[in-house]
Amino acid sequence: MDLCSHNILCDCLCVATNLDIDQALLEEAVTVGRHRSKKAAVTDALTEYIARRKQLEVLDLFGTVDYDEKYDHRKLRRRP
């Protein structure tokens, strides 16, 4: 891989971002999460945030799924 291809690939995968994050909060996240770096703490926090939001989306489905009241899941568990 030549240098030009490397730079294009890195530009697509890595984005430098300047954020004004509360340093005390960030240090506590590093400590509590036992992370080796601030970047690891932020990455883990974002991953957990996304997972939590996706879980909350499931709650929006509550009451929207139709089901057959005659369906007996216990019957299907029994072996003939």
C-alpha positions as CSV (number, residue, x, y, z in Angstrom):
1,M,0.0,0.0,0.0
2,D,1.4,3.3,-1.0
3,L,1.3,6.4,1.2
4,C,-1.5,8.0,-0.7
5,S,-3.8,4.9,-0.3
6,H,-2.9,4.8,3.4
7,N,-3.9,8.5,3.9
8,I,-7.2,8.0,2.1
9,L,-7.9,4.9,4.2
10,C,-7.1,6.6,7.4
11,D,-9.2,9.7,6.6
12,C,-12.2,7.4,6.1
13,L,-11.7,5.4,9.3
14,C,-10.3,7.9,11.8
15,V,-11.8,11.3,12.5
16,A,-10.0,13.7,14.8
17,T,-12.6,15.5,16.9
18,N,-12.1,18.3,19.4
19,L,-14.7,18.1,22.2
20,D,-14.9,20.1,25.3
21,I,-15.5,17.2,27.8
22,D,-15.7,17.8,31.6
23,Q,-12.2,16.5,32.6
24,A,-13.3,15.4,36.1
25,L,-16.1,13.4,34.5
26,L,-13.7,11.9,32.0
27,E,-11.2,11.0,34.6
28,E,-13.9,9.3,36.8
29,A,-15.0,7.3,33.7
30,V,-11.4,6.1,33.1
31,T,-11.1,5.2,36.8
32,V,-14.5,3.5,37.2
33,G,-14.2,1.7,33.9
34,R,-10.6,0.7,34.6
35,H,-9.7,1.9,31.1
36,R,-6.1,2.4,30.0
37,S,-6.9,5.7,28.2
38,K,-9.4,8.5,27.9
39,K,-10.1,7.3,24.3
40,A,-11.0,3.8,25.6
41,A,-13.3,5.3,28.2
42,V,-15.1,7.5,25.6
43,T,-15.4,4.6,23.1
44,D,-16.8,2.3,25.8
45,A,-19.2,5.0,26.9
46,L,-20.5,5.6,23.4
47,T,-20.9,1.9,22.8
48,E,-23.0,1.6,26.0
49,Y,-25.0,4.7,25.1
50,I,-25.8,3.2,21.6
51,A,-26.7,-0.2,23.1
52,R,-29.0,1.4,25.7
53,R,-30.8,3.6,23.1
54,K,-31.4,0.5,20.9
55,Q,-32.8,-1.3,23.9
56,L,-35.2,1.6,24.5
57,E,-36.4,1.3,20.9
58,V,-37.8,-2.1,21.7
59,L,-40.1,-0.5,24.3
60,D,-41.7,1.5,21.5
61,L,-42.9,-1.8,20.1
62,F,-44.8,-2.6,23.2
63,G,-48.5,-3.0,22.4
64,T,-47.9,-2.9,18.6
65,V,-47.3,-6.6,18.0
66,D,-50.4,-8.7,17.3
67,Y,-50.4,-12.2,18.7
68,D,-52.8,-15.2,18.6
69,E,-54.4,-15.7,22.0
70,K,-54.8,-19.4,21.3
71,Y,-51.1,-19.9,20.8
72,D,-49.7,-22.2,23.4
73,H,-45.9,-22.1,23.7
74,R,-46.0,-24.8,26.4
75,K,-47.5,-27.2,23.9
76,L,-44.7,-26.7,21.5
77,R,-42.1,-27.5,24.2
78,R,-43.6,-30.9,24.9
79,R,-42.0,-33.8,23.1
80,P,-44.3,-36.3,21.3
